[in-house]
Amino acid sequence: MNAGDLSSLVVAVDGTSGSGKSSTCRAVAERLGLRYLDTGAMYRAVAWWMLQHDVNIYDIHEVTAHADGPRLESGTDPRRPTITLDGVDVSAEIRSDAVNAAVSPVSTVPAVRARLVDQQREIIGDGGIVVEGRDIGSVVWPAAGLKVFLTADPDARAARRAAEAGTTDVTATQESLLNRDRIDSGRAVAPLTMADGAVHIDTTELTLEEVVDVVVGLATAPAEA
């Protein structure tokens, strides 16, 4: 895509839950010397804030009324990404089971998406960044120099996510992942979908290093004449 200067490159990586987006994006950003943005963490942080403030996450009007409440900041260092709410690091808190259940209902609310998409575009700015999410190539930054869509079969995704969470209940993990995909794929605003021009990578049989090699290769390939 760009064998020379990568300072303005935007790599948009979308895909299903548990397909390896975070690990891949952080490694790609570090290898290429780019910034990194986890947009999913932003939605998780807002969901956590809603739970902490007793907002009914299933009431679209109530969530909309509080959409501007969280003061959210996202760090872009791939070696140590941070997410803070009202100045407090909530990187651990947003990975809880409660947030896992709340993030999709909250992220379907148009007011939440509008606010966070604006913030994501501001962070992307002039580029030089790897951005992961569910709608980066399709909605947030359709002009990205490289668009990637990661998937893996449900068993592999569940096993990876369960290992990350330190649980042995792979079945429950798989049900949770598939439920999130159903909600995110079916929402009216910015559904989970593969963007036009995206490169599809099935990570089921690939190691993390192999996936990273593929994405780095795409990012640094000479541009077509």
Secondary structure, DSSP 8 states (H G I E B T S, - for coil): --SS--TT-EEEEEE-TTSSHHHHHHHHHHHHT-EEEEHHHHHHHHHHHHHHTT--TT-HHHHHHTTT---EEE---TTS--EEETTEE-TTGGGSHHHHHHHHHHHTSHHHHHHHHHHHHHHHTT--EEEEESSIIIII-TT-SEEEEEE--HHHHHHHHHHHHT-S-HHHHHHHHHHHHHHHHH-SSS-S---TT-EEEE-TT--HHHHHHHHHHHHHS----
